Amino acid sequence: ALDVDIATFESDDEDGMPQPTATGGDCCGNQRSWQDLRELLCENARLALENQLLRESAQLAQESSCLHTKQRSAEGAKSVGEGNTQMQKARTNPAVPPGTWLVQGRCGEFVSAPMAGGYFVHPFPGAAAPTRAEPESKKSGKSAKPKRERTSSIDCTPPVDGDERTSVMLRNLPNNYNRQMILEMLDREGYAGKYDFLYLPIDFRTQACLGYAFLNFVEPAVVCSFWSTFDGFSRWAIPSKKLCKVTWCGPNEQGREAHIDRYRNSSVMHSAVPEDYKPLIFEGGEVVLFPEPSKVPKAPRSRCLLAAVAA
């Protein structure tokens, strides 16, 4: 393109353009203008050639990247296929007994070997479920600490005739409620003097209730009317869309004495815990002192509460 442009310029110069001479100011100016024009055409031709080379180089780089991506995908699929083939060969190997668990070695081969902690991986049909190695305490004959049984379901069936249970759990309480508000609500609904235990758990960090409370009534006959009043209750002292739900306490948490045994040595009875956060027991509708703990209660693990008491 550069040669064509310059040749064209020269032919035009010879055919139709006046030739510059060495005399006169105009002739010198014309000569300078033709030289500038020639240089400009040369520069334009060079830039056009560079642009074309850059476009071709970018296209080659893009094609090379696409080719490398396809090659990596093909190699990955090939590796997965080889791994599956090796696993199948290991499974069908007559030297491997049935029920053996296989793991992949460093070189990709599958061998029968346990992993750390007693677990095995890569089962095949006929293999038993993975088992964990026994703890040292069991091997040495030490007795493990019994775990507390937990009920997996919530008993929310209403009381029936002959039901002797007296302890219930109030759920879906407003989190802004405190113990005094619960007492006022119970007395306002006509249950003053009909309960002998109340505990509203409090979050020590936020100082808000956890949304449920434990109650024990003096006799089973009260539970039936209480259930019909508070199951679906929504007449809260503060604005709330919550609907109260009544459920039974567990079989090991029935009766006032069961609640006393549960909480008398609890950390909630520690001296660092505010009195409003602790459970209450009643005699004839009046609050009485909670029985003394049989051992020193542990301090609560709430840093916020301990910091507030220290301040």
Summary of the structure (lengths in Angstrom):
residues: 311
radius of gyration: 44.6
end to end distance: 89.3
largest distance: 135.6
contacts: 698
relative contact order: 0.08
helix: 43%
strand: 12%
